[in-house]
Amino acid sequence: MAKLSGDTNEALPLVERIAGCTLCADRFAATAIGHQPRPVVWFRPGARLLIAGQAPGARVHASGRPFTDPSGDRLRDWLGIDAATFYDLDRVAVVPMAFCFPGYDTRNADLPPPPICARTWRRDVMDLLREVRLTILVGGHAQKWHLETRQPVTRVVEGWRDHAPRVFPLPHPSWRNTAWLKKNPWFESDLLPVLRSRVQEVLT
C-alpha cells in the first residue's frame, strides 16, 4: 500500500480498512493457487484521473502496485503518459472493481473480480474521489458498474463519443486483445488521439 502524506488524513481510515480487508480469504484459499488476500490500494482524494480497472493480476499481487505488467505498459502508451506520471498518487487514482488478485480457475484463466468487493467498498471510494475530471473504464466489469450497461465491450467502446470528455471506455490492454485491436483500427486512429489530448489537459 502506498504511504499517504499528512495532508490526506481524510483518506486514511478508508485506505487502511481496504488494505486490511480479508472478506475473500476463504474464496481465495479455494482457488487453484490458494493465495491470501493482498488488496492493492492506490488512490488519494485529490486525484484528477481515475483508472477503473478489473482486478490485479498475479504480477500486481506480487508487486503491490497496479499495472506493473505488460498490460500496464500498453495502458500507459494508450494514455500517453510515463510511469512516473501514472504512479503519481496526487494526480492519478487506480481503483479496480476488486482490490485483490482473484486467482486462477482450474484452466489457469483469471477468475472474475468478486462482486462483494465493489459492493463493500466502491461507493465510499467514489465519494472520496471528488476531484476526478476524467474516468478511464478499462474492460467490461468497470463499464457495467460505472455506465450501468450490459452491452458488450466492443459496443461500449465504439460509442466512446457518447461519454467523452469525462469518461472513456477502453478494452482491457491485455495481450489477449491484440487481435481485437487489429480488427478495430478505429480505436488507435480515432479514439486514442482524443484520449491522450484529454489526459494531458486533465493532468497538466
N, C-alpha and C positions, 0 to 999 in steps of 0.2 A: 504494500500500500504506500502511496506517496505521502510524504510528510507535508503537513499543512502549516503555513506561517501564522503568526499571531493575529493577523487581520482577518482570518477566516474562521473565527470561533463559532460562527453560526452554523457552519457545516460539520463541525467536529462530532457532535452526537450521532448524526445520521451516518456519516462516513464510518465511524467506529462500530456502529451497530451492524452495518452491512459487512464490514470487514470481518466481524466475528460471527457471521451467520453460519449456522450448521443445519438449517432446515432440511437440506437434501443429503445429509450424511448417510442415511440408510439406503437411499436411492443410488448414490454413487458407489457405495460398498458393494452393491449388487451388479454393477456393470462389469464388462469384460476385464477391465484392469483394476477394479476395486480401489479407486483413488479416494482421497479425502477432499473435503471442500477447501477451496482456496479462492475466495472472492477477489477479483481484480477490480479495485475501486479507483476510478480516475476522473475526478471532477472537483471543481470549486465553484462557488456561487457566481463569480464574475465572468465565467466563460461566455464567449460570443458565438462560438461554433460548437454545435452538438453533433457528434457522430453516434448515431443509434444503430448498433450492430446486432448480431445474433447472440453469440456466446463465445467465450475464449476457447481457443483450440489447445492442443496438447503443449505446443511451444509456449504459448502465452501462460498456460498453467504453470509451466516451469519457470518462466522469467518473472512473472508478476507484473508485467507491463503489457498494455493492449497492443495488438497488431505487431508483435515482434516476430514476424514470419513473412514469407513471400507475399501473402495476401496483403499485409501491411505495406510492403514496398509498392505493390500495384496501386493500392488505395491512395498512398501519398502522391504517386505520379498522377493519378486522376485528379486529385485536388490541386496539384501544382505547388506543393509545399515540401520542405525538407523535414528530416526527423526532428531537428531542434524545435521547429515551429509546431509540429504535430504533437510533441510531448510537453508543450508549454501549457501548464495547468491554468495559468491566468487567462488564457485565450481559448483553449480547446478542451472540451469535455468528451470523454468516450464512455457511453453508457449502453452496454448491451442489454438485450432482453433477459439475459441471465448472467449474473456476475461470475459464475463458476464454470469451469470446463465440465460439460455434461457427461463426457466419457464416450466410449465406443460401444456399438452393439456387437452381436456375435459375428457379424460380417465385416467388422473393423470399420464401419461407417460411423460418422459423427451422429450422436444422439441429438434430438432437438432440444432447445432450451426448456427446462421445466417451467410450466406456466406459473407455478407457485411463486417464483422469483419476481416476476412482473407484478403479480397480484399483491405481493407483500411490500415491495419497495418502490415501484416505478412512479406512482403518483407523487410520493414525497420528494423524490429526486427531481421530477419535472417542476414541482412547485418551488424548489430551491434555485433552479437554474432560470432566474427571471431575466437575465441579461442576454439570453440567446437570441441572435438575429438570423441565424442560418442553421437549419437542421438537415443533416445528411442521413437518409434512411437506407441502410445497407442490407439488402435482402428482404425476403418475403415476411419474416416474422416481425421485423420492425415496421414494415409498411402496413401490415394488417393492424397493428396496435395504434400507430400514430394517425393513419388515414382512415381507420375503421373500414377497411375494404377487404373483400375476399377475392379480388381479381388476381390473376397470376402475375408474377413479377414482370414478365415482358410487357404485358398490357399496362401495368402501372408505370413502368419506366418510359414506355412510348408516350405516355401522357404527362411527361415531366413539366411541360409548359403550363399545365393546369395548376401546378403547385409552386412554381418558381415565382418570385426570387427567394422566398423564405424557406422553402422546402425543396430538396432534390432527392427523388428516389433513385437508387442505383442497384444494379445486380451485385451479388457478392463478388468481391475481387479474387476469389479462389481460382487457381489454375484450372479447376474443373469447368469454369465458364469461358475458357479460351475459345471454344467452338462457338459459343453464343456471341462473343464479340466479333468473330469473323462473319457470322450470319447477320449481324445487325451493325453495319458500318456507320450508320447514323449516330450511334452512341458516341463514337470518338469524333466524328466530324461536326456534329451539331450540338450535342449536349455538353461535352467536356469543355469546349472553349468558354461557354457561358458560365459553367460551374466554376472554372478556375478564376474567371474575372470576378465573380461574386465572392469567392473565398478571399481573394486579395482585398476586395472592398471592405469586407467584414473584419478582417484581421489587421488591417493597416491602421 
